[in-house]
Amino acid sequence: MAMSKSYPIFLLLIFLGLFAWVYQSENSQLKVQQQQELDSFKTSLTRYQQWQGDGAELFKKLSENYPFQFFQYIDDTDGQLSYTEGRLDSQHPHPLARLFSIELSHTQKLATGRLQVKLSANQAIETSISHTQKLGVMLLVAYLILLLVFILLMSKHRAAIRYAADYISKIPELGFSAVASSKLTGELNPIGISLEECRLQLKAQIDKLNQENEKLHKAAYQDTVTGFGSRQRFTQKLETISNPDIPQLGLMAMVKATELAQINQKQGRTAGDDYLSRVANCIRKACSKYSDAECFRVSSADFAIFIPDVMLKDAPKFLDQLKIYLDEYLQMTKAESVAHIGLVPYHQGTDAVNLLTIADTAVSIAQTLGPNSYHIQEKLNGDEQFGDDRWKMAINDLVTRQALKFYQQPIQPCRTDVEVYRELLARFYNSEGKFLPTTTVIAMAERHGMSSELDKLVVISALRMLKENPTISGNFGINISAFSAHQDMFVAWLKDILGKQKYIASRLVFEINESGMQSNLGASYKFVREIHSVGSRVSIERFGMSFTSFKFFSEVRPDYIKLDGSYTSNIDEDSNNKFFVRMMVDVARRIGIRVIATSVERQEEKLTLEKLLVDGLQGYYIAQPQAMAIADQI
């Protein structure tokens, strides 16, 4: 039974018990008093033991001191002297008088008669009833007061329980409002403390889960390097744009970080991530004026920017600002360019494939316009070259115009008996004289099978420069692709042109990437042999990135190996790199191959490499690439 019901019943039983005790006590007291009254009457009756007179007179005398309910005197000799007054049965008017029934009868033989009396207890009973009623009323009032207090306390208790129950029922809603301690006092205080502890612990757990969920969300929908949305988010955005039922318009800009592959290859992925992060910061600053702009990293080197509710005529403001930030970053780097931007408009229901096609075309056009350039493409008119096709035309134009300029970066010998060279770095420029990203030009040439044409342009330009400028002394390194080195026709052409200018050929060193050379060791060996036959030399660059690197020593036999820049990075602290370089130097020296360390950026690296007895050093700490003298340029 609930406490709210059992307690009033229990309290009622207690008060009924108290009332019963009061009644019993009053009744007992009444009986004792009346018994004393009866005993007193018996004592006083001894004075009338010899009574021989009239019964009425005797009644009168005794009535002066004692009230009678019944009086009867029967004379033995004279019936005239007998007297009867009252009734034996009680006729008390009070309904509670029956609860106090007292028998005060007495019969006694007198001298000439018999006396039978019953004393009246009405007055005493009325007094007892009055006392009992007063005490009963007091008990009833006390009971009602206690009951009222209990009801009030229970009401407050119920309110507190209801509050606790409501609070618990709202916990699944994860509101985590503070517990009102004032509503849970007294015996309910432990519940309040427990609820507060539960709230704090549950909130901490939920916060922890939210943090884990946020990490998972970021892993799935946010790029960790740039903080931009992931490709999945980009796809969802395209689906939204393609929906004809959602009113929208705006601009989409595609940004291609053209130097990523080059930086990853030369400086490592950490430097590549830093490069992407800085490009993202440039984008973020340019978008700061557009609160609704959304940025995504679409692929390793591609970013997408959506700027809603902006008209095409306002696009140059955004693009000019982004170019300013990219140019500022370019001045801090040693790269040829940072990124290129293509911008297109969109509206509701725009086909996603068509939108990306136009954007890709815009980026391709921007890449042919110079460093950090942008191009706005509203739509395709039919005369634009799509994507890579434009690059094919651009490379043909480069070859036709021989649009190339040379930069040089010397190699510092570590000993006086070591003969080294200066590496020629080709820079290509468009019809407006703006430089194009070299890595992109080379990559596009390989994609379209035009590597040999580009390599021929570099070789011819280098030979012409040295022939027309006899004051230029020393040896020079020329970069050509492994694809060209493995082509019999190109090798035959190269041998023929070098054979006609052997004096200049003896000053040339052809640099080829190790990974490309390893794809066909037989063709690589033939290339080295043919180059040696005309007096030129061969250098294998980015050496040491393959498990089969040591096969070059016995099969290909180049003249130089240029260690990959990853072995130079922090070599003063990396014992593994020290061991590899020392071993490479020992093996190379036995067969007469010179070892050149590249990407030397710090003095500590230079000193460590000199102690490891490498033959030459190249890097920005040694010398930065510089343009050839004006008179020597093609």
C-alpha positions as CSV (number, residue, x, y, z in Angstrom):
1,M,0.0,0.0,0.0
2,A,1.3,3.5,-0.9
3,M,2.6,5.6,1.9
4,S,0.0,8.3,1.1
5,K,-2.8,5.9,1.9
6,S,-1.2,3.8,4.7
7,Y,0.0,6.7,6.8
8,P,-3.5,8.3,7.3
9,I,-4.9,4.9,8.2
10,F,-2.1,4.3,10.6
11,L,-2.5,7.7,12.1
12,L,-6.3,7.1,12.5
13,L,-5.7,3.8,14.3
14,I,-3.3,5.6,16.6
15,F,-5.8,8.3,17.4
16,L,-8.6,5.7,17.8
17,G,-6.4,3.8,20.2
18,L,-5.7,7.0,22.1
19,F,-9.4,7.8,22.3
20,A,-10.1,4.2,23.5
21,W,-7.4,4.7,26.2
22,V,-9.0,8.1,27.2
23,Y,-12.5,6.4,27.4
24,Q,-11.1,3.5,29.4
25,S,-9.3,5.8,31.7
26,E,-12.3,8.0,32.2
27,N,-14.6,5.0,32.7
28,S,-12.3,3.5,35.3
29,Q,-12.0,6.7,37.1
30,L,-15.8,7.1,37.1
31,K,-16.3,3.6,38.5
32,V,-13.7,4.3,41.3
33,Q,-15.4,7.5,42.2
34,Q,-18.9,6.0,42.3
35,Q,-17.7,3.1,44.2
36,Q,-16.3,5.4,46.8
37,E,-19.7,7.2,46.8
38,L,-21.4,3.9,47.4
39,D,-19.1,3.0,50.2
40,S,-19.7,6.5,51.8
41,F,-23.4,5.8,51.5
42,K,-23.1,2.5,53.2
43,T,-21.1,4.1,56.0
44,S,-23.6,6.8,56.5
45,L,-26.5,4.3,56.5
46,T,-25.3,2.8,59.8
47,R,-26.8,5.7,61.6
48,Y,-30.3,4.6,60.4
49,Q,-29.8,1.0,61.3
50,Q,-32.5,1.2,63.9
51,W,-34.9,3.1,61.8
52,Q,-38.6,2.4,62.6
53,G,-40.3,5.4,61.1
54,D,-41.8,6.4,57.8
55,G,-40.0,5.4,54.6
56,A,-40.7,8.8,53.0
57,E,-39.0,10.6,55.8
58,L,-36.0,8.3,55.6
59,F,-35.8,9.1,51.8
60,K,-35.9,12.7,52.6
61,K,-33.1,12.5,55.1
62,L,-30.9,10.4,52.9
63,S,-31.6,12.5,49.7
64,E,-30.0,15.4,51.4
65,N,-26.6,13.9,50.8
66,Y,-27.1,11.3,48.1
67,P,-29.0,11.3,44.8
68,F,-31.1,8.2,44.2
69,Q,-32.1,6.7,41.0
70,F,-34.3,4.2,42.9
71,F,-35.4,4.1,46.6
72,Q,-37.6,1.6,48.3
73,Y,-38.3,1.0,51.9
74,I,-40.6,-1.8,52.9
75,D,-41.8,-1.9,56.5
76,D,-42.2,-5.4,58.0
77,T,-45.2,-4.4,60.2
78,D,-47.0,-1.5,58.6
79,G,-47.4,-1.2,54.9
80,Q,-48.3,2.5,55.4
81,L,-44.7,3.3,56.3
82,S,-43.3,1.7,53.1
83,Y,-42.1,4.1,50.4
84,T,-40.8,3.7,46.8
85,E,-39.2,6.4,44.6
86,G,-37.6,6.2,41.1
87,R,-36.9,3.3,38.7
88,L,-34.3,0.6,38.6
89,D,-33.5,0.9,34.9
90,S,-31.4,4.0,33.9
91,Q,-33.1,6.7,31.8
92,H,-30.1,9.0,31.2
93,P,-30.9,11.2,28.1
94,H,-27.3,11.4,26.7
95,P,-26.7,8.8,23.9
96,L,-23.2,8.1,25.2
97,A,-24.4,7.3,28.7
98,R,-24.6,3.6,27.9
99,L,-20.8,3.6,27.5
100,F,-20.5,4.5,31.2
101,S,-22.9,2.0,32.8
102,I,-22.4,1.8,36.6
103,E,-24.3,-0.4,39.1
104,L,-24.6,1.4,42.4
105,S,-27.3,-0.8,44.1
106,H,-27.4,-1.6,47.8
107,T,-29.9,-3.6,49.9
108,Q,-29.8,-3.5,53.7
109,K,-32.0,-4.8,56.5
110,L,-33.1,-2.1,59.0
111,A,-34.7,-2.6,62.4
112,T,-38.3,-2.9,61.2
113,G,-37.9,-3.1,57.4
114,R,-35.7,-3.6,54.4
115,L,-34.1,-0.8,52.4
116,Q,-33.2,-1.2,48.7
117,V,-31.5,1.7,46.9
118,K,-29.7,2.5,43.6
119,L,-27.6,5.7,43.7
120,S,-27.9,8.0,40.7
121,A,-24.6,8.5,38.7
122,N,-26.0,10.8,36.1
123,Q,-24.0,13.8,37.2
124,A,-20.8,11.9,37.3
125,I,-21.6,10.3,34.0
126,E,-22.3,13.7,32.4
127,T,-18.9,14.9,33.8
128,S,-17.1,11.9,32.4
129,I,-18.9,12.2,29.0
130,S,-17.9,15.9,28.9
131,H,-14.3,15.2,29.7
132,T,-14.2,12.4,27.2
133,Q,-15.8,14.6,24.5
134,K,-13.2,17.4,25.1
135,L,-10.3,15.0,24.9
136,G,-11.9,13.3,21.9
137,V,-12.3,16.7,20.1
138,M,-8.7,17.6,21.0
139,L,-7.5,14.2,19.6
140,L,-9.6,14.8,16.5
141,V,-8.2,18.3,16.0
142,A,-4.7,17.0,16.5
143,Y,-5.4,14.2,14.0
144,L,-6.8,16.6,11.4
145,I,-3.8,18.9,11.9
146,L,-1.3,16.1,11.5
147,L,-3.3,14.8,8.5
148,L,-3.2,18.2,6.9
149,V,0.5,18.6,7.6
150,F,1.0,15.1,6.1
151,I,-1.1,16.0,3.0
152,L,1.0,19.2,2.5
153,L,4.2,17.3,3.0
154,M,3.1,14.6,0.6
155,S,2.0,17.2,-1.9
156,K,5.5,18.6,-1.8
157,H,7.0,15.2,-1.8
158,R,4.9,14.2,-4.8
159,A,5.9,17.4,-6.6
160,A,9.6,16.6,-5.9
161,I,9.1,13.0,-7.1
162,R,7.2,14.3,-10.2
163,Y,10.1,16.7,-10.9
164,A,12.6,13.9,-10.6
165,A,10.5,11.6,-12.8
166,D,10.1,14.3,-15.4
167,Y,13.8,15.0,-15.3
168,I,14.6,11.4,-15.8
169,S,12.1,11.1,-18.6
170,K,13.8,14.0,-20.4
171,I,17.3,12.6,-20.1
172,P,16.9,10.8,-23.5
173,E,16.3,14.2,-25.0
174,L,19.9,15.1,-24.0
175,G,18.9,18.5,-22.6
176,F,21.3,18.3,-19.6
177,S,19.6,21.2,-17.8
178,A,20.9,21.7,-14.2
179,V,19.1,19.8,-11.4
180,A,17.0,22.1,-9.2
181,S,18.4,21.1,-5.8
182,S,15.9,23.2,-4.0
183,K,13.1,20.9,-5.2
184,L,14.9,17.8,-3.9
185,T,15.6,18.5,-0.3
186,G,15.5,16.4,2.9
187,E,15.1,12.7,2.3
188,L,15.2,13.3,-1.5
189,N,18.5,15.1,-1.4
190,P,20.5,11.9,-2.3
191,I,18.3,11.6,-5.4
192,G,19.2,15.2,-6.4
193,I,22.9,14.4,-5.9
194,S,22.6,11.2,-7.9
195,L,20.7,13.0,-10.7
196,E,23.4,15.7,-10.8
197,E,26.2,13.2,-10.9
198,C,24.3,11.2,-13.6
199,R,23.8,14.4,-15.6
200,L,27.5,15.3,-15.4
201,Q,28.7,11.9,-16.3
202,L,26.2,11.4,-19.0
203,K,27.0,14.8,-20.5
204,A,30.7,14.0,-20.4
205,Q,30.1,10.7,-22.1
206,I,27.8,12.3,-24.7
207,D,30.4,15.1,-25.3
208,K,33.1,12.4,-25.7
209,L,30.8,10.5,-28.2
210,N,30.1,13.8,-30.0
211,Q,33.9,14.4,-30.3
212,E,34.4,10.9,-31.6
213,N,31.5,11.4,-34.0
214,E,32.9,14.7,-35.1
215,K,36.3,13.0,-35.8
216,L,34.6,10.3,-37.8
217,H,32.5,13.0,-39.6
218,K,35.7,14.9,-40.4
219,A,37.4,11.7,-41.6
220,A,34.5,11.0,-43.9
221,Y,33.4,14.4,-44.9
222,Q,36.3,16.8,-44.2
223,D,39.8,16.7,-45.7
224,T,42.3,16.4,-42.9
225,V,45.0,18.5,-44.7
226,T,43.0,21.5,-45.8
227,G,39.9,21.4,-43.6
228,F,37.7,21.6,-46.7
229,G,34.8,19.3,-47.5
230,S,35.7,15.9,-48.9
231,R,34.9,14.5,-52.3
232,Q,31.7,12.9,-50.9
233,R,30.5,16.3,-49.8
234,F,31.4,17.7,-53.2
235,T,29.3,15.0,-54.9
236,Q,26.4,15.8,-52.7
237,K,26.7,19.5,-53.6
238,L,26.7,18.7,-57.3
239,E,23.5,16.6,-56.8
240,T,21.9,19.6,-55.1
241,I,22.8,21.9,-58.0
242,S,21.5,19.3,-60.5
243,N,18.1,19.3,-58.7
244,P,15.7,21.5,-60.8
245,D,13.4,22.0,-57.8
246,I,15.8,23.9,-55.7
247,P,16.2,27.6,-56.8
248,Q,19.8,28.6,-56.9
249,L,22.5,30.3,-58.9
250,G,26.2,31.2,-58.4
251,L,29.7,30.5,-59.4
252,M,31.9,27.5,-59.2
253,A,35.7,27.8,-59.3
254,M,38.1,24.9,-59.8
255,V,41.6,25.4,-58.5
256,K,44.4,23.1,-59.6
257,A,47.5,23.0,-57.4
258,T,49.8,22.3,-60.3
259,E,53.0,22.0,-58.2
260,L,51.9,19.2,-55.9
261,A,53.5,16.3,-57.8
262,Q,56.8,18.1,-58.1
263,I,56.9,19.0,-54.4
264,N,55.9,15.5,-53.3
265,Q,58.6,14.0,-55.5
266,K,61.4,16.4,-54.6
267,Q,60.6,17.4,-51.0
268,G,58.3,14.6,-49.7
269,R,54.7,14.3,-48.8
270,T,55.0,16.5,-45.7
271,A,56.1,19.4,-47.8
272,G,53.3,18.6,-50.3
273,D,50.7,18.7,-47.5
274,D,52.1,22.0,-46.3
275,Y,51.8,23.3,-49.9
276,L,48.2,22.2,-50.1
277,S,47.4,23.7,-46.7
278,R,48.9,27.1,-47.8
279,V,46.9,27.0,-51.1
280,A,43.8,26.3,-49.0
281,N,44.6,29.3,-46.8
282,C,44.8,31.5,-49.9
283,I,41.4,30.2,-51.0
284,R,40.0,30.6,-47.5
285,K,41.1,34.3,-47.3
286,A,39.7,35.0,-50.8
287,C,36.3,33.5,-49.7
288,S,36.2,35.4,-46.4
289,K,34.0,38.1,-47.9
290,Y,31.5,35.5,-49.1
291,S,29.9,34.0,-46.0
292,D,28.0,31.3,-47.9
293,A,31.0,30.1,-49.9
294,E,31.7,26.4,-49.7
295,C,35.1,24.8,-50.4
296,F,35.9,21.2,-51.2
297,R,39.1,19.2,-52.0
298,V,38.0,17.2,-55.0
299,S,41.2,15.2,-55.6
300,S,44.8,15.2,-54.5
301,A,45.5,18.6,-56.3
302,D,42.1,19.9,-57.2
303,F,39.8,22.2,-55.2
304,A,36.3,23.3,-55.9
305,I,34.7,26.5,-54.6
306,F,31.0,27.3,-54.7
307,I,29.9,30.9,-54.2
308,P,26.1,31.2,-54.3
309,D,24.1,34.2,-55.3
310,V,27.0,35.9,-57.1
311,M,26.6,37.0,-60.7
312,L,29.2,36.2,-63.4
313,K,30.0,39.9,-63.8
314,D,31.3,40.0,-60.2
315,A,33.5,37.0,-60.6
316,P,36.7,39.0,-61.5
317,K,36.6,40.6,-58.0
318,F,36.9,37.2,-56.4
319,L,39.5,35.8,-58.9
320,D,41.7,38.9,-58.7
321,Q,41.8,38.7,-54.9
322,L,42.6,35.0,-55.0
323,K,45.4,35.6,-57.5
324,I,46.8,38.2,-55.2
325,Y,47.1,35.7,-52.4
326,L,48.5,33.1,-54.7
327,D,51.1,35.5,-56.0
328,E,52.1,36.5,-52.5
329,Y,52.6,32.8,-51.6
330,L,54.5,32.3,-54.9
331,Q,57.0,34.9,-53.8
332,M,57.7,32.9,-50.6
333,T,58.3,29.7,-52.5
334,K,60.8,28.4,-55.1
335,A,58.2,27.1,-57.4
336,E,57.3,28.3,-60.9
337,S,53.6,28.6,-60.1
338,V,51.2,27.9,-57.2
339,A,47.8,27.1,-58.8
340,H,45.5,27.9,-61.7
341,I,41.8,28.7,-61.6
342,G,38.9,28.0,-63.9
343,L,35.5,29.6,-63.1
344,V,32.1,28.8,-64.5
345,P,28.5,29.9,-63.5
346,Y,25.8,27.5,-62.4
347,H,22.1,27.6,-61.8
348,Q,19.4,25.2,-60.7
349,G,19.1,22.1,-62.7
350,T,22.6,22.4,-64.2
351,D,24.0,19.1,-65.4
352,A,26.9,18.1,-63.2
353,V,28.9,16.5,-65.9
354,N,28.6,19.4,-68.2
355,L,29.5,21.8,-65.4
356,L,32.7,19.9,-64.6
357,T,33.6,19.6,-68.3
358,I,33.4,23.4,-68.7
359,A,35.3,23.9,-65.5
360,D,38.1,21.5,-66.6
361,T,38.3,23.4,-69.9
362,A,38.6,26.7,-68.0
363,V,41.4,25.3,-65.8
364,S,43.3,24.0,-68.9
365,I,43.0,27.4,-70.6
366,A,44.2,29.1,-67.4
367,Q,47.3,26.8,-67.3
368,T,48.4,28.1,-70.7
369,L,48.1,31.7,-69.6
370,G,51.0,31.8,-67.1
371,P,51.6,31.4,-63.3
372,N,48.5,31.6,-61.1
373,S,46.3,32.7,-64.0
374,Y,42.6,32.3,-64.1
375,H,40.0,31.9,-66.9
376,I,36.3,32.4,-66.9
377,Q,34.3,30.1,-69.1
378,E,30.6,30.8,-69.3
379,K,29.7,28.0,-71.7
380,L,31.2,26.0,-74.5
381,N,30.7,27.5,-77.9
382,G,32.1,24.6,-79.9
383,D,35.5,26.1,-80.8
384,E,37.2,25.5,-77.4
385,Q,39.5,22.6,-77.0
386,F,38.3,20.4,-74.2
387,G,40.7,19.6,-71.3
388,D,44.0,18.0,-72.4
389,D,43.4,18.7,-76.1
390,R,44.2,22.3,-75.5
391,W,47.5,21.2,-74.0
392,K,48.3,19.3,-77.1
393,M,47.9,22.5,-79.1
394,A,49.9,24.4,-76.6
395,I,52.8,22.0,-76.7
396,N,52.8,22.0,-80.5
397,D,52.9,25.8,-80.2
398,L,55.9,25.6,-77.8
399,V,57.8,23.3,-80.2
400,T,57.0,25.5,-83.2
401,R,58.0,28.7,-81.5
402,Q,60.9,27.1,-79.6
403,A,59.4,28.9,-76.6
404,L,62.0,27.9,-74.1
405,K,64.4,29.7,-71.7
406,F,67.1,28.1,-69.6
407,Y,67.9,28.5,-65.9
408,Q,70.9,26.9,-64.4
409,Q,71.7,25.4,-61.0
410,P,75.3,24.4,-60.3
411,I,76.6,21.4,-58.5
412,Q,79.3,22.1,-55.9
413,P,82.2,19.6,-56.0
414,C,83.3,18.3,-52.6
415,R,86.9,17.7,-53.8
416,T,89.1,19.4,-56.4
417,D,89.5,16.2,-58.4
418,V,85.8,15.8,-59.0
419,E,84.4,17.1,-62.3
420,V,80.8,18.2,-62.0
421,Y,78.4,20.3,-64.1
422,R,75.6,22.8,-64.0
423,E,72.1,21.5,-64.5
424,L,70.0,23.3,-67.1
425,L,66.4,23.8,-66.1
426,A,64.0,24.4,-69.0
427,R,61.2,27.0,-68.6
428,F,58.5,27.2,-71.2
429,Y,56.5,30.3,-71.9
430,N,53.3,31.1,-73.9
431,S,52.8,33.5,-76.7
432,E,52.4,36.3,-74.1
433,G,55.8,35.6,-72.6
434,K,54.3,34.1,-69.4
435,F,55.9,31.0,-68.0
436,L,54.0,27.8,-67.9
437,P,54.3,25.2,-65.1
438,T,57.2,23.0,-66.2
439,T,55.9,19.8,-64.5
440,T,52.5,20.3,-66.1
441,V,54.0,20.8,-69.6
442,I,56.1,17.7,-69.2
443,A,53.2,15.6,-67.9
444,M,50.9,16.7,-70.7
445,A,53.6,16.0,-73.2
446,E,53.9,12.4,-71.9
447,R,50.2,12.0,-71.9
448,H,49.9,13.0,-75.6
449,G,53.0,11.1,-76.6
450,M,54.9,14.3,-77.3
451,S,57.8,13.8,-74.9
452,S,60.3,13.1,-77.7
453,E,59.4,16.4,-79.5
454,L,59.8,18.3,-76.2
455,D,63.1,16.6,-75.4
456,K,64.4,17.4,-78.9
457,L,63.5,21.0,-78.4
458,V,65.5,21.0,-75.1
459,V,68.5,19.3,-76.7
460,I,68.5,21.5,-79.8
461,S,68.2,24.7,-77.7
462,A,71.0,23.6,-75.4
463,L,73.3,22.8,-78.3
464,R,72.5,26.1,-80.0
465,M,73.1,28.1,-76.7
466,L,76.6,26.5,-76.2
467,K,77.5,26.8,-79.9
468,E,76.4,30.5,-80.2
469,N,78.0,31.4,-76.9
470,P,81.6,30.0,-76.9
471,T,82.4,32.1,-73.8
472,I,80.2,29.8,-71.7
473,S,82.5,27.2,-70.2
474,G,82.0,24.1,-68.1
475,N,79.7,21.1,-68.4
476,F,75.9,21.2,-68.5
477,G,73.2,18.7,-67.5
478,I,70.1,18.3,-69.7
479,N,66.9,16.6,-68.4
480,I,65.2,14.2,-70.9
481,S,62.4,11.7,-70.3
482,A,63.0,8.0,-69.9
483,F,60.3,7.5,-72.6
484,S,62.6,9.2,-75.1
485,A,65.7,7.4,-73.9
486,H,64.0,4.1,-74.6
487,Q,62.9,5.1,-78.1
488,D,65.3,3.8,-80.8
489,M,64.4,6.6,-83.2
490,F,65.1,9.3,-80.6
491,V,68.4,7.6,-79.5
492,A,69.5,7.4,-83.1
493,W,68.6,11.1,-83.7
494,L,70.4,12.1,-80.5
495,K,73.5,10.2,-81.4
496,D,73.5,11.7,-84.9
497,I,73.2,15.3,-83.7
498,L,75.8,14.9,-80.9
499,G,78.2,13.1,-83.3
500,K,78.2,16.2,-85.5
501,Q,79.2,18.4,-82.5
502,K,81.5,16.2,-80.4
503,Y,83.2,19.1,-78.7
504,I,79.9,20.3,-77.3
505,A,78.7,16.7,-76.8
506,S,81.6,16.0,-74.4
507,R,80.3,18.8,-72.2
508,L,76.8,17.4,-71.9
509,V,75.4,15.2,-69.1
510,F,71.9,13.7,-69.8
511,E,69.8,13.4,-66.6
512,I,67.1,10.7,-66.5
513,N,64.8,9.6,-63.7
514,E,65.7,6.3,-62.1
515,S,62.1,4.9,-62.0
516,G,61.8,5.4,-65.7
517,M,65.1,3.8,-66.5
518,Q,64.3,0.7,-64.4
519,S,61.2,0.0,-66.5
520,N,63.4,-1.3,-69.3
521,L,67.0,-2.1,-68.2
522,G,68.0,-3.3,-71.6
523,A,66.9,-0.1,-73.4
524,S,68.5,1.9,-70.6
525,Y,71.9,0.1,-71.0
526,K,71.7,0.7,-74.8
527,F,71.0,4.4,-74.2
528,V,74.0,4.8,-71.9
529,R,76.2,2.9,-74.3
530,E,75.2,5.1,-77.2
531,I,75.6,8.3,-75.2
532,H,79.1,7.3,-74.1
533,S,80.0,6.5,-77.7
534,V,79.7,10.2,-78.6
535,G,81.5,11.5,-75.5
536,S,78.5,12.6,-73.5
537,R,77.7,11.3,-70.0
538,V,74.6,10.1,-68.1
539,S,73.3,10.9,-64.7
540,I,70.5,9.0,-63.0
541,E,68.4,11.4,-60.8
542,R,66.2,10.6,-57.8
543,F,68.3,7.6,-57.2
544,G,67.7,5.1,-54.4
545,M,63.9,4.9,-54.4
546,S,63.8,1.3,-55.7
547,F,64.9,-2.0,-54.2
548,T,66.8,-2.8,-57.4
549,S,68.9,0.4,-57.4
550,F,72.2,-1.4,-57.0
551,K,71.6,-3.3,-60.4
552,F,72.5,0.0,-62.1
553,F,76.1,-0.3,-60.8
554,S,76.6,-3.5,-62.7
555,E,74.3,-3.3,-65.7
556,V,73.7,0.4,-66.7
557,R,76.9,2.0,-65.4
558,P,75.9,5.7,-65.4
559,D,78.5,8.4,-64.8
560,Y,76.6,10.1,-62.0
561,I,73.9,9.2,-59.6
562,K,71.9,12.0,-58.0
563,L,70.5,10.7,-54.7
564,D,66.8,11.4,-54.1
565,G,66.2,14.5,-51.9
566,S,64.5,12.4,-49.2
567,Y,67.9,11.0,-48.2
568,T,69.3,14.5,-47.6
569,S,66.4,15.8,-45.5
570,N,67.5,15.8,-41.9
571,I,70.4,13.4,-42.6
572,D,72.3,15.0,-39.7
573,E,69.7,13.4,-37.4
574,D,68.7,10.3,-39.4
575,S,71.1,7.4,-38.9
576,N,69.3,5.2,-41.5
577,N,69.9,7.7,-44.2
578,K,73.5,8.1,-43.2
579,F,74.0,4.4,-43.5
580,F,72.4,4.2,-46.9
581,V,74.4,7.1,-48.3
582,R,77.7,5.8,-46.9
583,M,77.0,2.4,-48.4
584,M,76.0,3.9,-51.8
585,V,79.2,6.0,-51.8
586,D,81.4,2.9,-51.1
587,V,79.8,0.8,-53.8
588,A,79.8,3.6,-56.4
589,R,83.5,4.5,-55.8
590,R,84.6,1.0,-56.6
591,I,83.3,1.3,-60.1
592,G,84.0,4.9,-60.7
593,I,80.5,6.5,-60.4
594,R,80.1,9.9,-58.9
595,V,77.5,10.4,-56.1
596,I,75.8,13.7,-55.9
597,A,73.5,14.7,-53.0
598,T,70.5,16.9,-53.9
599,S,68.0,19.1,-52.1
600,V,70.6,20.4,-49.6
601,E,68.8,23.0,-47.7
602,R,70.7,23.4,-44.4
603,Q,74.3,23.8,-43.3
604,E,74.0,20.8,-41.0
605,E,73.0,18.6,-44.0
606,K,75.9,19.9,-46.1
607,L,78.5,19.2,-43.4
608,T,77.1,15.7,-42.7
609,L,77.1,14.8,-46.5
610,E,80.7,16.0,-46.8
611,K,81.7,13.7,-44.0
612,L,80.0,10.9,-45.8
613,L,82.4,11.6,-48.8
614,V,79.8,12.3,-51.5
615,D,81.3,13.8,-54.6
616,G,79.0,16.8,-55.1
617,L,76.2,18.8,-53.5
618,Q,73.2,20.5,-55.1
619,G,70.3,22.4,-53.5
620,Y,69.1,25.8,-52.5
621,Y,71.6,26.1,-49.7
622,I,74.4,25.6,-52.3
623,A,72.9,27.7,-55.1
624,Q,69.5,28.7,-56.3
625,P,68.5,28.3,-59.9
626,Q,69.4,31.4,-61.9
627,A,68.6,32.6,-65.4
628,M,71.4,32.3,-68.0
629,A,72.9,35.5,-69.0
630,I,70.7,37.5,-71.4
631,A,73.2,37.1,-74.2
632,D,73.2,33.3,-73.7
633,Q,69.5,32.7,-73.7
634,I,67.7,31.3,-76.7
